[in-house]
Amino acid sequence: MEILFGVLGGLGLFLYGMNVMSNGLQKAAGDKLKSIIGLLTTNRIMAVTVGAVVTAIVQSSSASTVMVVGFVNAGMMKLTQAVGVIMGANIGTTITAQIITFKIEKYAPIIVGIAVAVWLFSKNRKVKQLAEAFIGFGILFIGMKLMGDALRPLREYEPFREMLINFGEHPFLAILAGFAITVAVQSSTASTGILLALAMEGLIPIKSGLPILFGINMGTTITAILSSIGASNTAKRAAAFHFLFNLIGTLIFISFLQGPTYRIITYLTPNDIPRQIANAHTLFNITTTLLLLPFSGLLVRAAKKIVPGEEETTRGIKYIDNRILETPSIATASAIKETLHMGNVAKESLENALDAFAKNDQKKLNETLSLEKVVNELERELSAYLVKLSNTNISQDNRETVTGLFNTINDIERVGDHAENIAELAQYKIDNQLIFSDKALEELDKIAGLALRAYVNSLTAMRNLDASLAMKVIENEGQVDFMEKNLRASHIERLNKQQCMPTSGVIYLDVLSNLERIADHSSNIAMAVLDKVKAQK
């Protein structure tokens, strides 16, 4: 029991240190991680590079592959892009094993002490973030040392040593062991850490370590498969591709490349089994990627056979997914895209409402009411997502962005409400066969065009962080206010002179009021853009 508790305690510290280091690196990378979405082109080499870099920062291929499933499910990434990122993630995760094999355990407490002092006393945000990464780095090695110390008594336990040695004679049993451990702990990083701890204590020969390592690579695919349950067909195909990729790689190495791999790693580091395992891990994933990258199209087709069916289309949530919360900076970027998507749905709703009113178009009216339900659903889902995002280990810049998004989605939802109000006024106009003069309709068309332009420009300003366009929106809002007052006054004068029907007049004034409020909400969105631009200077 003492050994078990020691291993669990060391593993806990190891994983905690890995998490702290990952969070620090993510915060320091910040905007660079956000911009990585723009690099996710159909260029396979770039996708592999992106996957390797992100995984090196996140420090977990399981986490980055789960994020890929989230990206695909959210529509932010196509399957053809995802396959390259998944391949790159397998390469990026080998960085962790390489880091662990540096024998610096005795310096780990000093690293933690210095990093904590820097974190406590530094006023520079970037320096504090890097200090946090070094704190995690030190804790990681302290955890490895605890695991090693706990496992040391097993050197004298012959049955355990014989079992590990026998794994070298029965590679498929060793693969199964590595697979089972990884599935149990749901982390290839953790199982690799345990394997390296055994190697550092001289408990496992390299011929046993290699097939266990291949099993660990297989086991890490289960996390993505579990994550894809309930996701879109494309997301499930991404998880299926990950499984096929690692399965084929393992079969190739076990069948043809295990001998050459053994000779290469023992030549490079003859007397260092932990380093040999780390090098084998890197060699396995790089070689598998080079061999299978040209055939990724065939693997995608195989994944589509495993997960048949058409892809679902929806007007609802497109860009946010809880899996992406693993990297708060990218999750913030996805929340911005979802907010713009919500804004465009509200714009479509408003356009339909205005057409329905002007042309007595029942079909457009019904479409407005349908889209308003979508806007409300988006508002609920996006608000819940932003709450979760704000509770992650998020940077201050991203926290301010999230706060701004709460206000913006409220403004967009209110624009959708005003579009619904106009549609309901159109329904009353149709049902009661109300007549409007050509002049009244012309006036409404003019102010409606100005209000719609202000709203569309506010979304464009938000997308591009365009301060000059945001200022133009605020000017437009003033023009709408001025026009609304003049039109209201002149229309009341027509009502007093009995030049139009009273019922029509009331509807006219209600439409004016809704358009004026739409311009107000557009101005609020523009003001948020100006605040963001100012904060970045």
Backbone torsions as a table, in degrees:
resi	resn	phi	psi	omega
1	MET	NA	-35.0	-179.4
2	GLU	-62.3	-40.1	178.5
3	ILE	-64.8	-44.9	-178.7
4	LEU	-60.8	-47.5	-179.9
5	PHE	-63.4	-38.0	178.7
6	GLY	-64.2	-43.8	178.5
7	VAL	-64.1	-44.9	-179.5
8	LEU	-63.5	-41.7	178.7
9	GLY	-64.3	-44.1	178.1
10	GLY	-64.9	-40.9	178.8
11	LEU	-64.2	-39.7	178.0
12	GLY	-61.3	-46.2	177.9
13	LEU	-63.9	-40.2	179.2
14	PHE	-59.4	-49.0	-179.2
15	LEU	-67.7	-38.1	177.9
16	TYR	-64.0	-44.3	177.9
17	GLY	-62.0	-41.0	177.8
18	MET	-61.3	-40.6	-179.4
19	ASN	-67.2	-43.9	179.0
20	VAL	-63.1	-43.8	179.3
21	MET	-62.8	-43.1	179.2
22	SER	-61.6	-45.3	179.5
23	ASN	-61.3	-42.6	178.8
24	GLY	-63.1	-43.2	178.9
25	LEU	-65.2	-39.9	179.3
26	GLN	-64.1	-42.8	179.3
27	LYS	-64.3	-42.8	-179.7
28	ALA	-65.4	-37.3	179.5
29	ALA	-71.9	-38.9	174.1
30	GLY	39.3	-107.7	-174.6
31	ASP	-62.1	-27.5	178.7
32	LYS	-65.3	-37.7	176.9
33	LEU	-67.7	-36.7	177.1
34	LYS	-58.9	-46.9	-174.7
35	SER	-70.1	-11.8	-176.9
36	ILE	-64.8	-26.6	178.5
37	ILE	-60.4	-36.5	179.2
38	GLY	-67.6	-18.5	179.5
39	LEU	-86.2	-9.8	-174.8
40	LEU	-78.3	70.1	179.0
41	THR	-90.1	-178.2	177.2
42	THR	-78.0	-0.6	174.5
43	ASN	-67.9	112.8	-172.5
44	ARG	-66.5	-37.7	-178.9
45	ILE	-63.8	-42.7	178.3
46	MET	-64.0	-40.7	179.8
47	ALA	-62.9	-40.6	177.7
48	VAL	-63.1	-43.5	179.7
49	THR	-61.8	-45.4	178.8
50	VAL	-59.3	-45.9	179.7
51	GLY	-60.4	-40.6	-179.8
52	ALA	-67.3	-42.8	-178.2
53	VAL	-66.3	-47.5	-179.0
54	VAL	-60.8	-42.9	-178.5
55	THR	-67.9	-35.8	176.5
56	ALA	-62.1	-32.4	178.8
57	ILE	-80.4	-44.8	-178.7
58	VAL	-72.9	-24.6	176.9
59	GLN	67.0	29.9	177.7
60	SER	-162.7	118.3	176.8
61	SER	-68.8	-32.2	177.8
62	SER	-61.6	-46.2	-178.8
63	ALA	-64.3	-44.0	-177.6
64	SER	-70.1	-34.6	177.7
65	THR	-69.6	-38.3	174.6
66	VAL	-61.2	-39.4	176.7
67	MET	-63.5	-39.1	177.9
68	VAL	-60.2	-44.1	176.1
69	VAL	-57.9	-40.9	177.6
70	GLY	-63.8	-43.0	178.3
71	PHE	-60.1	-45.9	-178.6
72	VAL	-65.4	-43.8	-180.0
73	ASN	-63.4	-33.2	-179.3
74	ALA	-84.5	-2.6	178.7
75	GLY	79.9	9.5	-179.3
76	MET	-84.0	-12.7	-176.7
77	MET	-144.5	137.2	175.8
78	LYS	-83.6	160.9	-179.2
79	LEU	-61.1	-37.0	179.4
80	THR	-63.9	-30.8	175.1
81	GLN	-77.1	-38.7	-175.2
82	ALA	-62.2	-37.1	-174.8
83	VAL	-63.8	-38.9	177.5
84	GLY	-65.9	-40.5	179.8
85	VAL	-64.8	-40.0	178.5
86	ILE	-62.3	-43.3	177.0
87	MET	-61.1	-44.3	179.0
88	GLY	-64.0	-35.2	179.4
89	ALA	-61.3	-39.0	178.1
90	ASN	-62.3	-35.1	177.5
91	ILE	-73.5	-44.0	-177.5
92	GLY	-60.2	-33.8	-177.1
93	THR	-69.7	-18.9	179.5
94	THR	-70.3	-18.9	176.9
95	ILE	-58.9	-39.1	-179.6
96	THR	-58.5	-47.6	-179.7
97	ALA	-62.8	-39.3	179.4
98	GLN	-64.0	-40.7	178.7
99	ILE	-61.6	-45.0	-175.2
100	ILE	-60.6	-34.7	-173.4
101	THR	-78.4	-4.8	170.7
102	PHE	-71.4	121.8	-174.1
103	LYS	-82.8	77.6	-178.5
104	ILE	-123.7	25.0	-177.1
105	GLU	-56.7	-37.9	-176.2
106	LYS	-69.6	-19.3	178.3
107	TYR	-92.8	-8.2	-174.6
108	ALA	-57.9	-45.4	178.7
109	PRO	-61.4	-36.2	178.6
110	ILE	-66.1	-42.7	179.2
111	ILE	-59.5	-46.8	180.0
112	VAL	-61.9	-45.0	-178.2
113	GLY	-60.6	-47.8	179.9
114	ILE	-65.2	-44.0	-178.3
115	ALA	-63.7	-39.7	178.1
116	VAL	-63.8	-41.1	178.6
117	ALA	-62.0	-43.8	178.2
118	VAL	-63.2	-43.6	-178.7
119	TRP	-62.6	-38.3	-177.6
120	LEU	-72.6	-38.9	-169.5
121	PHE	-104.1	-15.6	-179.4
122	SER	-75.9	143.1	177.3
123	LYS	-100.3	-12.3	-178.4
124	ASN	-80.8	124.5	-174.9
125	ARG	-63.0	-43.9	-179.1
126	LYS	-63.0	-41.4	179.2
127	VAL	-62.8	-42.5	178.7
128	LYS	-62.3	-39.1	-179.6
129	GLN	-66.2	-42.4	177.1
130	LEU	-67.3	-36.4	176.5
131	ALA	-62.2	-39.6	177.5
132	GLU	-60.9	-41.1	178.4
133	ALA	-62.4	-40.0	179.9
134	PHE	-71.2	-32.0	174.5
135	ILE	-59.8	-48.5	177.8
136	GLY	-61.1	-39.8	178.6
137	PHE	-58.4	-45.8	179.6
138	GLY	-67.1	-43.6	179.7
139	ILE	-61.9	-37.0	178.3
140	LEU	-55.4	-46.7	-177.9
141	PHE	-72.4	-31.9	174.7
142	ILE	-62.8	-42.0	177.1
143	GLY	-62.5	-41.5	178.4
144	MET	-61.9	-40.8	179.7
145	LYS	-63.9	-41.7	178.3
146	LEU	-62.4	-41.3	178.2
147	MET	-62.6	-45.6	179.7
148	GLY	-60.6	-44.3	179.4
149	ASP	-63.0	-38.7	-179.3
150	ALA	-68.3	-34.5	-177.0
151	LEU	-81.9	-16.0	-173.3
152	ARG	-55.9	-40.7	179.6
153	PRO	-59.9	-21.4	-179.2
154	LEU	-69.2	-12.2	175.5
155	ARG	-58.7	-32.1	-176.3
156	GLU	-91.2	-3.0	-176.8
157	TYR	-98.4	98.0	-170.3
158	GLU	-61.2	-41.7	-179.9
159	PRO	-58.0	-38.4	179.5
160	PHE	-66.7	-42.6	179.5
161	ARG	-63.6	-41.1	-179.7
162	GLU	-65.3	-38.4	178.7
163	MET	-60.9	-45.0	-179.9
164	LEU	-66.4	-38.7	178.6
165	ILE	-65.6	-39.6	179.9
166	ASN	-64.5	-24.0	176.8
167	PHE	-58.8	-30.8	178.8
168	GLY	-67.2	-27.4	178.9
169	GLU	-87.6	-17.1	-179.3
170	HIS	-129.4	75.5	-172.3
171	PRO	-60.0	-35.3	-178.5
172	PHE	-69.2	-31.1	174.4
173	LEU	-67.5	-38.7	177.8
174	ALA	-65.6	-40.6	177.0
175	ILE	-60.3	-44.0	179.2
176	LEU	-61.7	-38.7	179.3
177	ALA	-64.5	-47.1	178.0
178	GLY	-62.0	-39.7	178.2
179	PHE	-63.2	-46.3	-176.3
180	ALA	-64.8	-42.6	-179.8
181	ILE	-61.9	-43.8	-177.7
182	THR	-66.9	-40.7	177.3
183	VAL	-63.7	-38.4	-177.7
184	ALA	-66.4	-44.4	-176.2
185	VAL	-92.8	-7.6	177.6
186	GLN	56.9	34.8	179.2
187	SER	-159.1	116.2	176.3
188	SER	-67.9	-30.0	177.8
189	THR	-62.8	-44.2	-179.7
190	ALA	-64.5	-46.0	-178.3
191	SER	-67.9	-34.9	174.9
192	THR	-65.2	-39.1	177.5
193	GLY	-61.2	-42.1	178.1
194	ILE	-63.9	-44.0	179.7
195	LEU	-60.7	-43.6	-179.7
196	LEU	-68.7	-34.5	176.9
197	ALA	-63.4	-40.4	176.6
198	LEU	-63.1	-41.5	-179.3
199	ALA	-66.6	-38.3	-179.0
200	MET	-66.0	-26.1	178.2
201	GLU	-92.7	6.2	178.0
202	GLY	70.8	24.8	-175.0
203	LEU	-92.1	-14.9	-174.7
204	ILE	-135.0	128.8	177.0
205	PRO	-77.1	159.7	-175.8
206	ILE	-64.4	-32.5	-179.0
207	LYS	-67.9	-24.3	174.0
208	SER	-86.5	-34.6	-177.0
209	GLY	-65.8	-35.9	-176.9
210	LEU	-62.1	-53.4	-179.9
211	PRO	-64.9	-32.7	175.6
212	ILE	-62.2	-40.9	178.2
213	LEU	-61.4	-41.3	177.6
214	PHE	-63.4	-38.1	177.2
215	GLY	-64.8	-36.5	176.5
216	ILE	-62.2	-41.6	177.3
217	ASN	-62.4	-34.7	176.4
218	MET	-70.8	-42.7	-175.9
219	GLY	-63.2	-31.0	-177.1
220	THR	-66.3	-19.2	179.9
221	THR	-72.0	-23.1	-176.3
222	ILE	-66.0	-33.9	179.3
223	THR	-59.1	-45.6	179.6
224	ALA	-67.0	-38.2	179.3
225	ILE	-62.7	-45.5	178.1
226	LEU	-62.6	-38.4	-179.1
227	SER	-65.8	-28.7	-176.0
228	SER	-81.2	-7.7	178.9
229	ILE	-62.7	126.0	-178.9
230	GLY	86.1	-3.1	179.4
231	ALA	-88.8	-178.2	-179.6
232	SER	-69.9	166.5	178.8
233	ASN	-60.5	-38.8	-179.2
234	THR	-64.4	-40.0	177.9
235	ALA	-64.0	-40.6	177.4
236	LYS	-64.1	-35.8	178.2
237	ARG	-67.6	-35.5	176.7
238	ALA	-61.8	-42.5	178.3
239	ALA	-66.7	-39.2	178.3
240	ALA	-64.6	-39.3	177.4
241	PHE	-60.5	-44.0	180.0
242	HIS	-58.3	-44.0	179.9
243	PHE	-64.3	-46.6	-179.4
244	LEU	-61.6	-42.6	-178.1
245	PHE	-59.9	-49.2	-178.9
246	ASN	-71.3	-34.2	178.5
247	LEU	-64.2	-48.2	-179.1
248	ILE	-64.8	-40.9	177.7
249	GLY	-59.7	-43.0	179.6
250	THR	-64.3	-43.2	180.0
251	LEU	-63.7	-39.6	178.6
252	ILE	-62.4	-45.5	-177.1
253	PHE	-69.2	-43.2	-179.2
254	ILE	-65.1	-37.8	-174.7
255	SER	-82.4	-38.6	-170.1
256	PHE	-125.7	-31.8	-166.9
257	LEU	-111.4	1.7	-178.2
258	GLN	-64.8	-42.8	179.6
259	GLY	-62.8	-53.4	177.3
260	PRO	-58.0	-38.2	179.2
261	THR	-62.9	-44.2	179.8
262	TYR	-59.9	-44.2	-178.5
263	ARG	-65.7	-39.7	-178.9
264	ILE	-65.2	-48.5	-173.9
265	ILE	-72.3	-32.5	177.9
266	THR	-74.2	-27.9	175.6
267	TYR	-70.4	-41.0	-177.6
268	LEU	-69.4	-43.5	-179.1
269	THR	-136.8	83.3	-170.2
270	PRO	-59.1	-36.9	-170.9
271	ASN	-118.7	26.2	-175.7
272	ASP	-131.3	88.7	-175.4
273	ILE	-63.7	-43.4	177.6
274	PRO	-56.9	-42.7	178.4
275	ARG	-67.3	-35.8	177.4
276	GLN	-62.2	-41.6	178.7
277	ILE	-64.8	-43.4	179.1
278	ALA	-62.2	-43.3	179.5
279	ASN	-66.5	-37.3	177.4
280	ALA	-64.0	-40.1	178.1
281	HIS	-58.8	-47.2	179.5
282	THR	-65.6	-46.6	-178.5
283	LEU	-61.6	-43.0	179.4
284	PHE	-57.2	-50.2	-173.9
285	ASN	-73.9	-37.3	177.1
286	ILE	-67.2	-45.0	-179.3
287	THR	-64.0	-44.4	178.8
288	THR	-60.0	-41.8	179.2
289	THR	-64.3	-45.5	-179.7
290	LEU	-63.3	-38.0	-178.5
291	LEU	-72.2	-39.3	-171.6
292	LEU	-97.9	-16.5	-179.6
293	LEU	-55.5	-42.9	178.4
294	PRO	-64.3	-20.6	-177.6
295	PHE	-106.2	17.7	-177.0
296	SER	-62.1	-32.1	177.6
297	GLY	-61.3	-41.3	177.9
298	LEU	-64.7	-39.3	179.3
299	LEU	-66.9	-36.3	176.7
300	VAL	-63.1	-43.1	178.9
301	ARG	-64.0	-37.2	177.4
302	ALA	-65.2	-39.6	178.3
303	ALA	-63.7	-35.6	178.3
304	LYS	-69.2	-30.6	175.6
305	LYS	-69.9	-38.5	179.2
306	ILE	-67.3	-39.8	179.2
307	VAL	-117.8	85.3	-178.5
308	PRO	-77.3	175.4	175.8
309	GLY	109.8	161.9	179.3
310	GLU	-82.4	156.6	177.3
311	GLU	-78.7	139.4	-179.7
312	GLU	-75.6	143.1	174.6
313	THR	-116.8	141.3	-178.7
314	THR	-150.2	150.9	174.9
315	ARG	-89.8	-5.9	-175.6
316	GLY	-80.9	-138.8	-176.1
317	ILE	-56.7	131.6	-178.6
318	LYS	-122.5	-36.8	-166.5
319	TYR	-117.5	-10.8	-178.8
320	ILE	-106.1	146.3	-179.0
321	ASP	-158.2	136.0	-175.9
322	ASN	-59.9	-25.3	179.6
323	ARG	-64.5	-28.0	-177.1
324	ILE	-74.5	-16.1	-179.9
325	LEU	-62.1	-13.6	176.4
326	GLU	-57.9	-30.6	176.6
327	THR	-122.2	96.0	-173.4
328	PRO	-56.2	-34.1	-178.8
329	SER	-66.4	-41.1	177.5
330	ILE	-72.6	-35.3	177.1
331	ALA	-62.2	-36.5	177.6
332	THR	-64.8	-42.9	178.3
333	ALA	-62.5	-39.1	179.1
334	SER	-68.3	-33.8	177.6
335	ALA	-66.4	-37.1	177.1
336	ILE	-63.5	-44.7	179.5
337	LYS	-62.9	-39.1	179.3
338	GLU	-67.2	-36.8	177.7
339	THR	-63.4	-41.9	177.4
340	LEU	-65.9	-37.8	175.6
341	HIS	-61.0	-45.8	177.1
342	MET	-58.9	-42.1	178.8
343	GLY	-61.2	-38.9	179.7
344	ASN	-70.9	-34.1	175.5
345	VAL	-64.5	-42.5	177.6
346	ALA	-64.4	-36.1	177.5
347	LYS	-63.4	-44.5	178.6
348	GLU	-62.3	-39.6	177.9
349	SER	-62.3	-43.4	-179.4
350	LEU	-65.5	-42.8	178.9
351	GLU	-60.7	-42.5	178.5
352	ASN	-64.5	-39.9	-179.6
353	ALA	-63.9	-43.4	-179.8
354	LEU	-65.4	-41.1	176.9
355	ASP	-64.9	-40.7	179.9
356	ALA	-61.4	-40.8	-179.0
357	PHE	-69.6	-44.4	-175.7
358	ALA	-70.1	-34.7	-171.2
359	LYS	-114.8	6.9	-176.9
360	ASN	52.8	45.2	-174.0
361	ASP	-96.0	105.4	-177.0
362	GLN	-66.4	-34.5	-179.7
363	LYS	-64.2	-44.8	178.4
364	LYS	-64.2	-37.0	179.6
365	LEU	-62.8	-46.5	179.5
366	ASN	-63.6	-36.3	179.1
367	GLU	-64.7	-38.6	177.4
368	THR	-59.8	-46.9	-178.6
369	LEU	-64.9	-35.4	177.4
370	SER	-67.7	-43.0	-179.7
371	LEU	-68.0	-31.7	178.7
372	GLU	-63.0	-34.7	175.7
373	LYS	-65.0	-38.0	177.6
374	VAL	-64.7	-43.0	178.8
375	VAL	-59.6	-43.9	-179.9
376	ASN	-64.9	-39.1	178.0
377	GLU	-64.9	-43.9	178.8
378	LEU	-61.5	-41.0	180.0
379	GLU	-62.0	-42.3	179.7
380	ARG	-66.2	-49.4	-177.7
381	GLU	-64.6	-42.0	-177.9
382	LEU	-69.0	-38.3	177.0
383	SER	-62.1	-45.1	179.0
384	ALA	-62.3	-39.6	179.6
385	TYR	-65.5	-42.5	-179.7
386	LEU	-65.2	-34.5	175.9
387	VAL	-63.2	-45.8	178.3
388	LYS	-62.6	-41.7	-179.0
389	LEU	-63.7	-40.6	-179.1
390	SER	-67.9	-19.1	178.8
391	ASN	-92.8	1.8	174.5
392	THR	-86.2	177.8	179.4
393	ASN	-80.7	74.4	-169.0
394	ILE	-98.3	147.4	178.9
395	SER	-72.3	163.3	-178.1
396	GLN	-64.4	-40.5	178.8
397	ASP	-60.0	-46.6	179.9
398	ASN	-68.0	-32.4	177.5
399	ARG	-63.3	-41.7	177.8
400	GLU	-65.2	-37.5	176.6
401	THR	-62.6	-44.1	179.8
402	VAL	-61.8	-42.3	178.1
403	THR	-60.2	-42.3	177.9
404	GLY	-64.5	-36.3	-179.7
405	LEU	-66.9	-35.3	175.8
406	PHE	-55.5	-45.7	-179.5
407	ASN	-68.5	-39.9	-177.0
408	THR	-66.4	-43.2	-179.4
409	ILE	-66.9	-28.6	175.0
410	ASN	-66.2	-41.7	177.5
411	ASP	-64.1	-42.4	179.8
412	ILE	-64.6	-41.5	179.0
413	GLU	-61.8	-37.3	178.3
414	ARG	-68.4	-35.2	174.4
415	VAL	-61.1	-42.8	176.4
416	GLY	-61.3	-38.7	177.2
417	ASP	-62.5	-42.3	179.8
418	HIS	-67.3	-34.7	174.7
419	ALA	-62.8	-41.1	177.4
420	GLU	-63.8	-40.1	177.5
421	ASN	-59.9	-44.1	179.2
422	ILE	-63.7	-39.2	177.8
423	ALA	-63.2	-40.4	178.5
424	GLU	-66.8	-35.9	174.9
425	LEU	-66.3	-37.2	176.6
426	ALA	-64.1	-39.7	178.6
427	GLN	-62.1	-42.2	178.4
428	TYR	-63.8	-40.8	179.1
429	LYS	-62.1	-42.5	179.7
430	ILE	-68.6	-48.1	-175.9
431	ASP	-61.7	-35.7	-175.8
432	ASN	-101.6	7.6	176.6
433	GLN	49.7	47.1	-179.3
434	LEU	-73.2	143.3	-179.8
435	ILE	-108.2	132.2	174.8
436	PHE	-116.3	141.6	178.4
437	SER	-68.8	158.8	177.9
438	ASP	-60.2	-36.1	-179.2
439	LYS	-65.4	-42.9	-179.9
440	ALA	-62.9	-43.6	179.6
441	LEU	-65.6	-37.3	178.4
442	GLU	-65.2	-40.6	178.9
443	GLU	-64.8	-43.9	179.2
444	LEU	-63.9	-40.0	-179.9
445	ASP	-62.8	-38.3	-178.0
446	LYS	-68.2	-48.4	-178.7
447	ILE	-71.3	-32.6	177.7
448	ALA	-64.6	-40.7	178.2
449	GLY	-61.6	-39.9	-179.4
450	LEU	-68.9	-42.6	179.3
451	ALA	-66.0	-41.6	179.1
452	LEU	-64.8	-40.4	179.4
453	ARG	-63.6	-40.2	178.5
454	ALA	-61.5	-41.9	-178.5
455	TYR	-68.0	-46.5	179.7
456	VAL	-61.5	-42.8	179.2
457	ASN	-64.8	-33.3	178.9
458	SER	-65.2	-38.5	177.7
459	LEU	-68.3	-40.7	178.1
460	THR	-64.1	-41.5	177.9
461	ALA	-62.2	-38.3	178.2
462	MET	-67.0	-43.6	-178.9
463	ARG	-61.9	-41.8	-173.6
464	ASN	-101.3	1.1	-173.0
465	LEU	48.2	51.8	-175.3
466	ASP	-96.3	103.5	-176.5
467	ALA	-67.8	-38.6	-178.2
468	SER	-66.7	-38.7	177.3
469	LEU	-68.8	-36.8	177.0
470	ALA	-62.0	-40.8	177.2
471	MET	-62.9	-37.1	178.6
472	LYS	-65.2	-36.6	177.3
473	VAL	-61.5	-43.9	179.9
474	ILE	-63.5	-37.8	175.3
475	GLU	-64.5	-42.4	178.5
476	ASN	-60.8	-38.8	179.5
477	GLU	-62.0	-38.7	176.0
478	GLY	-64.5	-38.2	177.9
479	GLN	-65.6	-39.8	178.4
480	VAL	-64.3	-44.2	178.3
481	ASP	-57.3	-46.8	-178.7
482	PHE	-62.8	-45.8	-178.9
483	MET	-65.3	-40.1	-179.0
484	GLU	-61.6	-42.2	179.1
485	LYS	-64.2	-43.5	-179.3
486	ASN	-66.4	-44.8	-179.2
487	LEU	-66.5	-38.8	177.8
488	ARG	-61.8	-45.2	-179.3
489	ALA	-63.9	-45.5	-178.0
490	SER	-67.9	-34.1	-179.4
491	HIS	-72.1	-38.4	176.4
492	ILE	-62.3	-36.1	177.2
493	GLU	-64.3	-40.8	177.8
494	ARG	-64.2	-38.5	178.2
495	LEU	-63.1	-43.2	179.8
496	ASN	-62.6	-32.7	179.9
497	LYS	-88.4	4.6	179.1
498	GLN	56.8	39.5	179.7
499	GLN	-91.4	-5.5	175.3
500	CYS	-149.1	161.9	-177.8
501	MET	-67.9	137.5	-179.6
502	PRO	-57.5	-42.1	-178.7
503	THR	-63.3	-44.6	176.9
504	SER	-61.5	-37.8	-178.8
505	GLY	-63.3	-40.7	179.5
506	VAL	-65.1	-43.1	178.4
507	ILE	-61.7	-43.5	178.9
508	TYR	-56.5	-47.3	-178.2
509	LEU	-66.8	-35.1	177.6
510	ASP	-66.2	-39.8	177.1
511	VAL	-63.0	-44.6	177.5
512	LEU	-55.2	-46.1	-178.4
513	SER	-61.0	-43.0	179.6
514	ASN	-65.4	-39.4	179.2
515	LEU	-66.6	-38.0	178.6
516	GLU	-64.9	-38.6	178.9
517	ARG	-69.5	-35.1	176.6
518	ILE	-61.1	-43.0	177.7
519	ALA	-63.1	-37.2	178.0
520	ASP	-61.6	-45.6	-179.9
521	HIS	-67.2	-33.8	175.5
522	SER	-62.1	-41.0	178.9
523	SER	-64.3	-38.0	177.6
524	ASN	-61.2	-42.8	178.8
525	ILE	-63.0	-42.1	179.5
526	ALA	-64.3	-39.0	178.6
527	MET	-63.5	-37.7	177.6
528	ALA	-63.7	-36.7	177.2
529	VAL	-64.1	-44.8	179.7
530	LEU	-62.4	-39.8	178.1
531	ASP	-63.0	-40.8	-179.8
532	LYS	-65.9	-44.5	179.6
533	VAL	-62.3	-41.7	179.5
534	LYS	-63.3	-39.9	-178.5
535	ALA	-66.9	-27.3	-178.3
536	GLN	-80.0	-14.6	-177.9
537	LYS	-80.3	NA	NA
